[in-house]
Amino acid sequence: MTIETGDIIGTWEGTYCGNNSSSGLIDRNYCIEIDKCTEDGKIEGYASVESGELGEYWFDGNINYETGEISFEGTEWYNNPQLLSFASFKEFINPEENNISGFVSDNKNRAFSLDKISDTYVKRRVNIDDIPLRWNGEYDGTDGSIAVRRNFEVCVQEVEDDH
């Protein structure tokens, strides 16, 4: 079984067994979008727990193209209203079934399963070199009681990459 990047890139939905402080373990709906997969097996993507209501974050991981072993862990929260913590996911991909399954944090009591629903994903990252440094526009203002069109320009001094 050899895995290819096309088997990995895309949107995956399913469930994982998460911790709930009041009731212990609970199944949660989970969606990941893998938007980057390199030849050396590095993957990146975006995850959403319970349609974003519980949290959304970026993750990094690895895929072994020969064995199908895939692992990833969150790197930065985009939105974390429930103050969730990151868990590590270590699974195996089955490209014939379009499925990833395994266990959360290597805990056999915390099963994890995702099905690939699409080869597409939402591009959430921007290449820093693609960000324009000069922006021009117009807005409607007033000169006393007369409406006038005004031009403006915004110049960005510096864009830093913090990831």
C-alpha positions as semicolon CSV with decimal commas, in nm:
position;residue;x (nm);y (nm);z (nm)
1;M;0,000;0,000;0,000
2;T;0,151;0,329;-0,110
3;I;-0,017;0,653;-0,011
4;E;-0,005;0,959;-0,236
5;T;-0,058;1,327;-0,150
6;G;-0,395;1,318;-0,330
7;D;-0,508;1,058;-0,077
8;I;-0,431;1,302;0,207
9;I;-0,524;1,651;0,084
10;G;-0,887;1,742;0,144
11;T;-1,166;1,758;0,400
12;W;-1,225;1,480;0,654
13;E;-1,517;1,445;0,899
14;G;-1,585;1,210;1,186
15;T;-1,566;1,179;1,562
16;Y;-1,313;1,145;1,837
17;C;-1,349;1,056;2,203
18;G;-1,265;1,367;2,404
19;N;-1,256;1,456;2,770
20;N;-1,541;1,647;2,930
21;S;-1,471;1,777;3,281
22;S;-1,829;1,717;3,398
23;S;-1,909;1,379;3,242
24;G;-1,575;1,217;3,154
25;L;-1,526;1,083;2,801
26;I;-1,762;1,200;2,528
27;D;-1,770;1,160;2,148
28;R;-1,725;1,487;1,963
29;N;-1,784;1,570;1,598
30;Y;-1,462;1,669;1,430
31;C;-1,362;1,807;1,091
32;I;-1,011;1,855;0,956
33;E;-0,891;2,010;0,635
34;I;-0,545;1,898;0,527
35;D;-0,424;2,173;0,297
36;K;-0,054;2,092;0,272
37;C;0,126;1,762;0,223
38;T;0,492;1,760;0,121
39;E;0,700;1,490;-0,048
40;D;0,887;1,426;0,279
41;G;0,559;1,359;0,464
42;K;0,492;1,688;0,644
43;I;0,123;1,778;0,668
44;E;-0,056;2,094;0,780
45;G;-0,418;2,181;0,820
46;Y;-0,709;2,326;1,010
47;A;-0,937;2,148;1,258
48;S;-1,285;2,228;1,386
49;V;-1,447;2,067;1,693
50;E;-1,831;2,055;1,693
51;S;-1,856;2,285;1,389
52;G;-1,627;2,540;1,553
53;E;-1,852;2,589;1,856
54;L;-1,600;2,414;2,084
55;G;-1,287;2,528;1,904
56;E;-1,083;2,565;1,586
57;Y;-0,709;2,535;1,542
58;W;-0,418;2,484;1,306
59;F;-0,221;2,159;1,323
60;D;0,104;2,009;1,192
61;G;0,192;1,644;1,150
62;N;0,351;1,369;0,948
63;I;0,249;1,091;0,711
64;N;0,450;0,779;0,635
65;Y;0,363;0,710;0,270
66;E;0,472;0,345;0,292
67;T;0,290;0,236;0,611
68;G;-0,003;0,479;0,610
69;E;0,074;0,598;0,964
70;I;-0,038;0,957;1,011
71;S;0,001;1,175;1,319
72;F;-0,076;1,536;1,399
73;E;-0,118;1,776;1,687
74;G;-0,253;2,127;1,724
75;T;-0,009;2,417;1,701
76;E;-0,222;2,729;1,751
77;W;-0,582;2,801;1,842
78;Y;-0,784;3,018;1,607
79;N;-1,089;3,005;1,835
80;N;-1,108;2,829;2,173
81;P;-1,428;2,931;2,359
82;Q;-1,439;2,607;2,563
83;L;-1,071;2,635;2,665
84;L;-0,991;2,296;2,518
85;S;-0,638;2,160;2,524
86;F;-0,452;1,997;2,236
87;A;-0,440;1,621;2,205
88;S;-0,218;1,419;1,975
89;F;-0,374;1,204;1,703
90;K;-0,194;0,896;1,576
91;E;-0,376;0,689;1,319
92;F;-0,355;0,492;1,001
93;I;-0,503;0,598;0,671
94;N;-0,685;0,349;0,452
95;P;-0,688;0,509;0,103
96;E;-0,920;0,243;-0,042
97;E;-1,184;0,321;0,222
98;N;-1,104;0,697;0,239
99;N;-1,076;0,659;0,616
100;I;-0,835;0,752;0,894
101;S;-0,876;0,573;1,226
102;G;-0,679;0,530;1,545
103;F;-0,659;0,660;1,900
104;V;-0,627;1,001;2,066
105;S;-0,301;1,037;2,262
106;D;-0,237;0,661;2,219
107;N;-0,525;0,589;2,462
108;K;-0,717;0,277;2,354
109;N;-1,028;0,413;2,532
110;R;-1,032;0,722;2,309
111;A;-1,112;0,607;1,956
112;F;-1,087;0,835;1,656
113;S;-1,227;0,799;1,304
114;L;-1,250;1,031;1,003
115;D;-1,393;0,978;0,656
116;K;-1,277;1,181;0,359
117;I;-1,574;1,378;0,228
118;S;-1,397;1,593;-0,032
119;D;-1,068;1,647;-0,211
120;T;-1,120;2,021;-0,162
121;Y;-1,054;2,243;0,138
122;V;-1,079;2,608;0,236
123;K;-0,747;2,786;0,193
124;R;-0,696;2,955;0,530
125;R;-0,329;3,043;0,503
126;V;-0,182;3,328;0,305
127;N;0,168;3,339;0,164
128;I;0,329;3,644;0,323
129;D;0,471;3,749;-0,017
130;D;0,116;3,765;-0,158
131;I;0,001;4,037;0,084
132;P;-0,010;4,379;-0,089
133;L;0,170;4,657;0,097
134;R;-0,023;4,939;-0,070
135;W;-0,403;4,965;-0,062
136;N;-0,611;5,230;-0,241
137;G;-0,980;5,301;-0,207
138;E;-1,264;5,549;-0,183
139;Y;-1,527;5,640;0,071
140;D;-1,817;5,882;0,087
141;G;-1,762;6,176;0,318
142;T;-1,918;6,515;0,362
143;D;-1,810;6,872;0,316
144;G;-2,061;7,052;0,534
145;S;-2,394;6,923;0,406
146;I;-2,258;6,814;0,066
147;A;-2,170;6,446;0,009
148;V;-1,828;6,409;-0,151
149;R;-1,625;6,112;-0,270
150;R;-1,286;6,088;-0,098
151;N;-0,982;5,887;-0,201
152;F;-0,747;5,725;0,048
153;E;-0,434;5,514;0,048
154;V;-0,299;5,282;0,316
155;C;0,067;5,181;0,311
156;V;0,172;4,881;0,521
157;Q;0,523;4,920;0,659
158;E;0,592;4,558;0,746
159;V;0,420;4,220;0,752
160;E;0,572;3,964;0,988
161;D;0,533;3,590;0,973
162;D;0,472;3,461;1,326
163;H;0,412;3,095;1,231
